[in-house]
C-alpha cells in the first residue's frame, strides 16, 4: 500500500479525514481509529497500491468501508 485517505464518520457528527502516506498508520490516522465506538463508520478511500511488475507506479484499488458494531 502506497497511501490512502481515511475518513471517520461518527453518527450525527462531522466527518474527520486524514491523508495517510505509506502503508503504516500515521499518528493522525491512529488517533481517529482509537475513537472507534459502535455505530461509527470508517472509509478507506483513494487507496493506492504497488503490485509486482508495476515498477515505480501505483494503481488505485477499490475503497473499503468498515461499520463498527
N, C-alpha and C positions, 0 to 999 in steps of 0.2 A: 504494500500500500504506500503510495507516494503522498497522499493527503486526502482530506475530506472536510466538509462543513458539518458541524454538529449543531443541531437545533433542539433545544429543550422547550417543551410546551406543557406547563402545568395547567390543570383545568382552570378556566376563568381568570387567567393571569397573562401577562405579556410574555412573548417568546424571548428566549435568550439564544444567541447564535455565536459560535466560535469557529474560526477557520483554523484547522489543525494541519500543520505541515509535517509530513513524515508519518511513519506507522505507529509510533508511540504516542500515547495521550499526553498532550502538553498540560501544564498546571491549570490553565483556564478550562480545558476540557474536563480534567479530573474534578474541578470544583463544581461544575454543573452536573456531572454524573453522580457525585456524592449527595446531591439534593434529591435523588430518586425516592419517590413515595408512590403508593398505589394511586392509579388514575393518571399518572404522568405519561407523556409520550416523548420519545426520542427519535429524531430523524437524522440519518447519516446521508447527506446529500453530496453531490459533486465528488463522489468517490473516484479517485484516480489510482490506477494500479499499473505496475510494470510486470509484464509477463515475459517468460523466456522467449528470446528471439526478437523482442521489441527494441533492442539497442538502448538508446538513451531516451526514447519516447515513452509516454504513458498513455493509457487508454481509460476512458470513462466507463465505469461499471454501474450497474443498477443501484439505485438508492435502497436503503434498508430502514424499516420503521419498527420500533420496539415500544409496546404498550406495557407499562409496569402494572402488575397485578398485586 
